[in-house]
Amino acid sequence: MNKLLIVFLGLMVSIALVMPVSLQAKGDALSVGYIDLAKIFDQYEKTKNSDKNLEAEWQGKQSEIKKLREEITRLKDELEVLSESAKSKKQEVIDSKIKELQDFTKEIQDELTGERNEIVKQILEDIDTVINQYGESNGYDLILNERVLLYRTEGLDLTNKIVKILNDKYKR
């Protein structure tokens, strides 16, 4: 997401620097607005629901992790009362369970990270689509991310309008 955001911001700064000069030469009035991409992302209902779903999935996996940890603890407790020859075999079982726990935890983290990345990609595509449609239908020449702006007036802020459109579309 950070790479995509950096590329997007770089492109927007380049456009912002070139467009005013070319439009001034034509004598056209420049129609500009800006958005707070982070605020849009956070206030989009799809983001909130996706985060809740991922959290629920993580909590479900936590119970499995807890069971493995409890089993390892139980095996370690049993280890204390065994003879030396039995301890060696039990330690192998414990080591195997520890490896299983580590592998399972990594697998879950990788799976959830992959899901999260795919969801973020979809959400950013939704946001991009709505911003482009809004800009075209309302006659904007530029819609910038507020993070690249040194000065702005609140009247040019389109953030809440974009959030409303996204959430209305999502509810349908």
Secondary structure, 3 states (H helix, E strand, C coil): CHHHHHHHHHHHHHHHHHHHHHHHHHCCCCCEEEECHHHHHHHCHHHHHHHHHHHHHHHHHHHHHHHHHHHHHHHHHHHCCCCHHHHHHHHHHHHHHHHHHHHHHHHHHHHHHHHHHHHHHHHHHHHHHHHHHHHHHCCCCEEEEHHHCCCCCHHHECHHHHHHHHHHHHHC
